[in-house]
Amino acid sequence: FAKRLKEKTTHFALHPKFSIIVPLYHTPLDFLDDMIQSVQKQTYENWELCLANGSPEDEELDAQVRKYMSKEPRIKYRKLEKNLGIAGNTNEALALATGSYTALLDHDDLLEEHALFEIVKWLQNHPETDMVYTDEDKVTFDSKTYFKPHFKPDFNRELLRSNNYICHLLTVKKDLLMEAGLYKEEFDGAQDYDLILRCSEKAKQIGHIPQVLYHWRSHTA
């Protein structure tokens, strides 16, 4: 509790706003709850959660999102007329973003409560950083077991060209993201990798925080 209170009351000279981008598609409601609550628990509070729903026929999902919106003004939401695919849905969520940094969060994954705090703390001493990524691990569907931690190296362009080792959690300056171009539908399935490659080619500085701050929901097998 003391650590959380200290983080919540820390004053930073550099105080950027983060737009957390989440494309929704028939998201199970328990996963939606866990994801949204992991954002609401952030000890760094200058964020907005931008949601685009590519399953407009899913009335339960729509109702659940609107329930959160009624109590949380930092949630922005767009129900799409149809599914545009992972890249198209993500771009629709990005269109809602007003922060200076963006962070992509999958609809069934989780953030550590100090994830944004650690990134902002990094930026105080590295204000020119265009991209910052963290380590990650896996979490079971019941959110009880964490496994397969991925401890990443610092930025290595040659390694990145052969393997998307950066993946999550990645934050990117919105200006850089717009300059590099948005997600491309022709790369659906590898859209994150394509965008990371394009952004990294234009980035002035890429930082790595060696802490597991992102939990990727997965089977244990």
C-alpha positions, 0 to 999 in steps of 0.5 A: 500500500505504501509503495502504491501511495508513493507512486500515486503522489509522485510529481513528475516534471514531465507528465505525458498523457498516455492513450491506451489502445484496445481493439475489442472483438467478442471479448469475454466479459470477464477478460474485459473486466480484468483488462479495464480494471488493470488500467484503472489501477494504474498508479500513474493516472494521466491516461485515457483508454480508447476502445473500438468494438469490431463486434457491434452485434455483441450487445452484452459487450457493448452494454458492459463497456458503456457501464464502465464509461458511465463511471470512468470519464477517461474511457473513450469508446467507438462501436463500429458498424462492422468488423474491420479486422485487427488492423482496421479496428485498432486504427479506429481506436487510435482515432480516439487518441489525444495523448502524446504517447500511445500504448497497445493493450490486447483485449484480454491482457493485463498491465501491472499497476505500476506499468505507466509509472515506470515508463514515465519515470524512465522518460524523466531522464530520457525525454527524447525517447520515441519508443519504450518497451518493457518485459512481459510474461504469460498469465493463465485464463483464470488470472492466477498463474504467471509463467514464461517470463520474457526478459528482453535485450536492450534495443537490437535492430538486427534481432528485431529484423528477424524476430518481434522480440519487443511485442508488449508492452510498447509505448510510442510517441503519437507523432512518430506513430502518425509519421510512420503510418497506422496499422496496415490491414494487409499485415493482419496477423503480423500488424504489430511487427510491421508497425514496430519495424516502421516506427523503429526506423524513424525513432531517435531513441528507443528505450527498454525497461527490464521489468515484467509489466505486461501479462499476456493471457495464454494456455500453459501448454 
